[in-house]
Amino acid sequence: MNKILSTIISVFIFTSILFAQENDFKAVKDIQKTKIELSKLSENTSSIQSKFIQEKHLSFLTENIISKGEFYFKSPNQLRWEYSEPFEYIIVFNDKNILIKDEDKISTFDTESNKMFSEINNMMIGSIQGSLFTDGERFNVKYFENSNQYLLELDPKLPEMKSMLKTIKIYIDKADVSVSKIKMIESSDDFTSIVFIDRKLNQAIDNVIFNIQ
């Protein structure tokens, strides 16, 4: 169990590769107007399919760890992260269940019986769907923008989350109001970022994608 938890946290405790530098962003002047614009993320997005590049920075390593794969989201609460490089690994969040395939071994967990899994599930769904931005009980949110993107910085409030994460940064393209990058900075200042490439919005995704055989 500890190994599985450690693996999921390291995978999702999300460097920029393709997007604007953070010093290009300025504080949003009209936060209420921005919130209304960002509400389109959850209202207009029923599904997402995308390739991704993940970059993991660990202070004790001389080079960052680069992983690649494919991501699927289907509203309201189905996610699939399929890693293809440098190893094959699949994690599926399907309603209240988490399915993990590591080589030929498949493990299943119930998020309701494990608080850590439940937090990870809520965080991932909320980041993609937009509900995380309005979660005032768990996060302080700062709003920034440049000509092409919004940048939301979420600082955790809850002690158990603060022990793992310092800040979550979510980059949203203004053109289609979809998440283009997630970066999570740990309390140790190590970080992981994921850049979403070739995003396809609101296309049909078969439910079989969110099951592992």
Order of alpha helices (4+ residues) and beta strands (2+ residues): alpha-beta-alpha-beta-beta-beta-beta-beta-beta-alpha-beta-beta-alpha-beta-beta-beta
